[in-house]
Amino acid sequence: MRASCSMFSQILKLIPRIEFERIVKQTGAEYRSKGLSSWSQFVAMLFCQLGRAHSLREIEGGLKSCEGKLAHLGIEAPARSSLSYANTHRPWQLYEQVFYGLFEKVAAKAQGRGKFRFKNKLVSLDSTVIDLCLSMYDWAKFRRTKGAVKLHLVLDHDGYLPCFGLITEGKVHDVKAAHQIGFSPGTIVVDDRGYNDYRLFAKWTDAQVFFVTRMKDNAQFEVIQENEPPQYRNVLKDQTIRLTGVGAQEKCPHLLRRIEAIREDTGQVLVFLTNHHGLGASTIGAIYKDRWQIELFFKALKQNLKIKTFVGTSANAVKTQIWTALISMLLLRYLQLSSRFGWSLANLVALLRMNLFTHRDLMAWIDQPFATPPDPQDNPQATLSFA
C-alpha cells in the first residue's frame, strides 16, 4: 500500500526526534533563541545535501514549493534569512553529535562486512583539502592567496563508513591532527607517508594501536632480523628493523617491521612499515591496498554532496554544512546496506533527489526502484458482514 508520508520523511525517521532534541539541550543550541528550531535548520540543511540546492534561496524555494508535504516533517519552510542566521550562530557541535549517534546505528548494520578475517578493527586515516575563496572566507588561512579548510577523516572498513571527523584550517599538518585522534587498543590504522612521524609511531605502539604505512625513501634503519618472505606472493623482503636516524631512537625506540613487495599491475616496489609482527607479509600489503577506499570516499563525498560550495561564509556555517554532508553519507550508506538492489552511490543520490517528496515505502523502493507501486484500490477495505 502507498506510504502515508514522503521518502524524505522516512529517511529522517532514521534519526529519532527525541534523541535529536536531547542533543539540542546538551549542546545548548537553542539557548535564548526564538523562531526557527534546530530541527527545522537540520531538515533544511539535509534537503540542501540530498536535493542538491545551491543556495539559501533554492533551499527556501524548494521547501516552500512542497509546503503541503512538510507537515509530516514537523517543520515550516524556513526563510533564507532565518536559516542564514542559524547556520552562522547555532553551534556546529550539534551536528557532530548527531553524526556520532547515527554512526552507531549504521555501524551495527555493517558489522561483519569487513574484507579481512582478522578480528582487529581496521580503519584508514587521511585528509582532504576543501578550497575556499580567501576574500570571502578570510578566516580560512591556507596560502598567501588561497583559503581552505581540511577535513581529517577516519574510515571504518566494516562497511566503509566515516567514524571520526576533524575540521581544521587548511594549513594544519596531517600529523598534528593525527595526534588529536584516539584509537582503541588493537585497532589497525592504515595511512600514507604524510603521517610518517616517529613520535606518533611510538605513541600508537605504547597504546597497543597498530599502524601500516609506506616508508619514506630517506629513512635510516638497521636490520635486526631477516624473516622468510612467503612464496608466490610478490613479497621480496620481510625484515625486523630499528630506526637509526638522528634522534630516531629517542622518538621511537620500538622495533618495527619493514616489508618490500612488488605491485602487480605496474611492477613498482613498495616498502611498507608497520609495528604489527603477527600478520603475514602479504596481508600487510593487502591492508595498505585497501586504504584506497578512503580516497574513493572523498571522491564520492565531493561529487555527490554539497561540500565544495557553501551556502554560508562563516566558519560555523561551513562546519555545519560539512557535518550535514557526513550525516547524509551515513544515511545513504545505511540505505545501500539495507537494499537488495545493486546501488552505486551516484545512482542512489540521483534517483533519491528526484523522489524525495514521493509517497512510497522507502525500503520497498530501494529494493525495487523501477517497479510500479501497488495501487491502493487493488486492496480495498474488507466489507463487514453482519448477521
C-alpha positions in Angstrom: 0.0 0.0 0.0 1.1 3.5 -0.7 3.1 5.1 2.1 1.4 7.9 4.1 4.5 10.1 4.2 7.3 11.0 1.8 10.5 9.2 1.4 12.3 12.2 2.8 10.3 11.9 6.0 11.1 8.2 6.2 14.8 9.0 5.8 14.6 11.5 8.7 13.0 8.8 10.9 16.4 7.1 11.0 17.4 9.9 13.3 14.9 9.8 16.3 13.5 13.2 17.1 13.7 12.6 20.8 17.4 11.8 20.6 17.9 14.9 18.4 16.2 17.1 21.0 18.3 15.6 23.7 21.5 16.6 21.8 20.0 20.1 21.3 19.6 20.6 25.0 23.1 19.0 25.7 24.8 21.5 23.3 22.7 24.5 24.2 21.9 25.0 20.5 18.6 26.8 21.2 19.7 28.8 24.3 17.8 32.1 24.2 16.8 31.6 20.6 13.4 32.3 19.0 11.7 31.4 15.8 13.5 28.8 13.7 14.0 25.5 15.6 17.2 23.4 15.3 15.2 20.6 13.8 13.9 22.9 11.0 17.5 24.0 10.4 18.7 20.4 10.2 15.9 19.4 7.8 16.7 22.4 5.6 20.4 21.6 5.5 19.7 17.9 4.8 17.4 19.0 2.0 20.4 21.1 0.7 22.5 17.9 0.6 20.1 15.4 -0.8 18.2 17.9 -3.0 21.4 19.5 -4.3 20.2 23.0 -3.5 22.9 25.5 -4.5 21.9 28.5 -2.3 19.8 29.5 0.6 17.3 30.8 -1.9 17.0 27.4 -3.5 16.6 25.7 -0.1 13.8 28.2 0.8 12.1 27.9 -2.6 12.4 24.1 -2.8 10.8 23.6 0.6 8.1 26.2 0.1 7.1 24.6 -3.2 6.4 21.4 -1.2 4.6 23.3 1.6 1.7 20.8 1.6 4.1 17.9 2.2 6.1 19.4 5.1 3.6 18.8 7.9 4.8 15.2 8.4 8.4 16.6 8.7 7.4 18.7 11.7 8.6 22.0 10.1 7.5 25.0 8.1 9.7 26.2 5.2 12.3 28.5 6.8 13.1 31.9 5.4 16.6 32.2 4.0 17.5 35.0 6.4 16.5 32.8 9.4 18.4 29.8 8.0 21.5 32.0 7.3 21.4 33.4 10.9 21.0 29.8 12.3 23.9 28.5 10.3 26.1 31.4 11.5 25.2 31.2 15.2 23.9 27.8 16.1 26.8 25.6 17.3 28.0 23.1 14.7 28.8 20.7 17.5 25.1 19.8 17.5 25.5 18.1 14.1 28.8 16.5 15.1 27.0 14.7 18.0 24.1 13.8 15.7 26.7 12.2 13.3 28.2 10.1 16.0 24.8 8.9 17.3 23.8 7.9 13.7 27.1 6.2 13.2 26.4 3.7 16.0 23.2 2.7 14.2 24.7 2.4 10.8 27.8 0.5 12.1 25.5 -2.1 13.7 24.1 -2.7 10.2 27.6 -3.0 8.7 29.0 -5.3 11.4 30.7 -8.3 10.0 31.0 -7.0 6.4 34.8 -6.5 6.6 37.1 -7.8 3.9 39.7 -9.4 6.2 39.4 -12.3 8.6 41.4 -11.0 11.5 39.5 -9.7 14.5 41.3 -6.3 14.8 39.3 -3.2 13.8 40.7 -1.8 10.6 40.5 1.9 9.9 42.0 4.3 7.4 43.3 7.8 8.3 43.6 10.6 5.7 42.6 14.2 5.0 41.2 16.2 2.1 41.5 19.9 1.3 38.4 21.9 0.5 39.3 25.0 -1.3 37.7 28.3 -0.4 37.9 31.9 -1.7 40.2 33.8 0.6 38.4 37.1 0.0 35.1 35.6 1.2 36.4 33.2 3.8 39.2 35.3 5.3 39.3 33.1 8.5 40.4 30.0 6.5 44.1 30.7 6.1 46.0 28.3 3.8 48.3 30.1 1.5 49.1 33.7 0.7 46.4 34.0 -2.0 44.3 30.9 -1.2 41.9 29.8 1.5 40.9 26.3 2.5 39.7 24.0 5.3 40.9 20.5 5.8 38.7 17.5 6.6 40.6 14.9 8.6 38.7 11.6 8.5 38.8 8.1 9.9 37.1 5.5 7.7 35.9 2.2 9.3 36.5 -0.6 6.8 33.4 -2.5 8.1 31.0 -1.1 5.6 33.5 1.7 4.7 31.8 4.2 7.0 33.2 7.5 8.2 33.6 7.1 12.0 35.5 10.2 13.1 36.0 13.7 11.6 38.0 16.8 12.4 37.7 20.1 10.5 40.7 22.4 10.7 42.2 25.3 8.7 43.9 24.2 5.5 47.4 24.8 6.8 47.2 22.4 9.8 49.5 19.4 9.1 48.1 15.9 9.0 50.4 14.7 11.8 49.3 17.4 14.2 45.7 16.3 13.6 46.6 12.6 14.0 47.9 13.3 17.5 44.4 14.5 18.5 42.7 11.3 17.4 42.4 8.4 19.9 42.1 4.8 18.8 41.1 1.7 20.9 43.8 -0.9 21.7 44.1 -3.5 18.9 43.0 -1.1 16.1 45.0 -1.2 12.9 45.4 2.3 11.4 46.5 2.4 7.7 47.7 5.8 6.4 50.0 7.2 3.7 53.5 8.7 4.0 52.1 12.1 5.0 51.7 10.6 8.6 55.4 9.4 8.9 56.2 10.7 12.4 58.3 8.7 14.8 56.7 10.2 17.9 53.3 9.3 16.5 54.5 5.7 15.8 55.8 5.4 19.4 52.5 6.9 20.8 50.4 4.3 18.9 52.7 1.4 19.8 52.6 2.3 23.5 48.8 2.4 23.3 48.7 -1.0 21.6 47.5 0.5 18.4 48.9 -1.0 15.2 49.7 1.0 12.0 50.5 0.2 8.4 52.1 2.9 6.2 54.6 3.5 3.4 58.2 4.0 4.5 60.0 7.1 3.3 62.9 6.6 0.9 65.4 8.5 3.1 64.5 6.7 6.3 67.6 5.3 8.1 67.5 1.9 9.8 69.4 -1.2 10.7 68.2 -4.7 10.1 67.8 -6.8 13.3 66.3 -9.9 11.7 65.6 -11.2 8.3 62.2 -13.1 8.1 61.4 -15.6 5.5 59.0 -14.0 2.9 56.1 -16.0 1.7 56.5 -17.7 -1.7 54.5 -16.7 -4.8 53.0 -13.6 -3.0 55.2 -10.8 -4.7 56.9 -10.2 -1.3 60.7 -9.6 -1.7 61.7 -8.9 1.9 60.3 -9.1 5.4 62.6 -7.6 8.0 62.6 -6.6 11.6 64.3 -3.2 11.9 65.4 -0.5 14.3 65.2 3.2 13.3 68.7 4.8 13.4 68.2 8.4 12.1 69.1 11.5 14.2 67.0 11.3 17.3 65.0 8.4 16.0 65.7 6.1 19.0 64.5 8.8 21.4 61.4 9.4 19.4 60.6 5.7 18.6 62.6 3.1 20.5 60.4 0.2 19.4 61.4 -2.5 16.8 59.4 -2.2 13.6 58.7 -4.3 10.6 59.8 -3.5 7.1 58.2 -5.3 4.1 59.2 -4.9 0.4 56.5 -6.0 -2.1 56.0 -5.7 -5.9 52.9 -4.0 -7.1 51.2 -6.4 -9.5 49.9 -4.0 -12.1 52.9 -1.7 -12.5 55.9 -3.8 -11.1 56.7 -0.9 -8.7 58.5 -1.9 -5.5 56.6 -0.7 -2.4 58.1 -0.5 1.0 55.7 -0.9 4.0 56.4 0.0 7.6 54.3 -1.5 10.5 54.5 -2.3 14.2 52.4 -5.5 13.7 54.7 -8.5 13.9 52.0 -11.2 13.8 50.2 -10.8 10.4 51.5 -12.2 7.2 53.6 -10.0 4.9 51.1 -10.4 2.1 48.2 -9.4 4.4 50.1 -6.2 5.3 50.3 -5.4 1.6 46.6 -6.1 1.2 45.7 -3.9 4.1 47.6 -1.0 2.6 45.9 -1.6 -0.8 42.5 -1.3 0.9 43.5 2.2 2.1 42.4 3.3 -1.4 38.8 3.1 -0.1 39.2 6.4 1.8 40.3 8.1 -1.4 37.2 6.8 -3.1 35.1 8.0 -0.2 36.5 11.6 -0.5 35.8 11.5 -4.3 32.2 10.3 -3.7 31.6 12.9 -1.0 32.7 15.8 -3.2 30.9 14.6 -6.3 27.6 13.7 -4.8 27.0 16.1 -1.9 27.3 19.8 -1.2 30.8 20.1 0.2 32.7 22.1 -2.5 30.5 25.2 -2.5 28.8 26.6 0.6 25.6 28.5 1.5 27.3 30.5 4.2 30.6 32.2 4.6 31.3 32.0 8.4 33.4 29.2 9.9 30.3 27.9 11.8 28.2 27.7 8.7 31.0 25.9 6.8 31.4 23.3 9.5 27.7 22.9 9.8 27.4 22.1 6.1 30.3 19.7 6.2 28.9 17.8 9.2 25.4 17.6 7.5 27.2 16.2 4.4 28.8 13.4 6.5 25.4 12.7 8.1 23.9 12.4 4.6 26.7 10.0 3.7 25.8 7.8 6.6 22.1 7.8 5.7 23.0 6.9 2.1 25.3 4.0 3.2 22.5 2.8 5.5 20.2 2.6 2.5 22.8 0.8 0.5 23.4 -1.7 3.2 19.7 -2.3 3.6 18.9 -2.8 -0.1 19.0 -5.9 -2.2 19.4 -3.7 -5.3 23.0 -3.1 -6.5 23.0 0.7 -5.9 26.0 2.8 -6.8 26.2 5.9 -4.6 25.8 8.2 -7.6 22.6 6.4 -8.8 21.1 6.3 -5.4 21.7 10.1 -4.8 20.4 11.0 -8.3 17.2 8.9 -8.1 16.6 9.8 -4.4 16.8 13.5 -5.3 14.0 13.1 -7.9 11.8 11.2 -5.4 12.4 13.0 -2.1 8.7 14.0 -1.7 7.2 11.0 -3.4 4.9 9.0 -1.2 6.2 5.5 -1.4 7.5 2.9 1.0 11.3 3.7 1.2 12.5 0.2 2.0 10.4 -1.3 -0.8 11.7 1.4 -3.2 15.4 0.8 -2.5 14.8 -2.9 -3.3 12.8 -2.3 -6.5 13.2 1.3 -7.6 11.8 0.7 -11.1 8.8 -1.4 -10.1 5.3 0.0 -10.4 4.0 1.0 -6.9 1.0 -1.0 -5.8 -2.4 0.6 -6.4 -4.3 1.0 -3.1 -7.6 0.3 -5.0 -6.3 -3.3 -5.5 -6.7 -3.9 -1.8 -10.0 -2.3 -0.8 -11.1 -2.4 2.8 -12.9 -5.6 3.6 -16.6 -5.2 3.9 -18.1 -6.1 7.2 -20.7 -8.8 7.2 -23.5 -8.6 9.8 -25.5 -11.5 10.9 
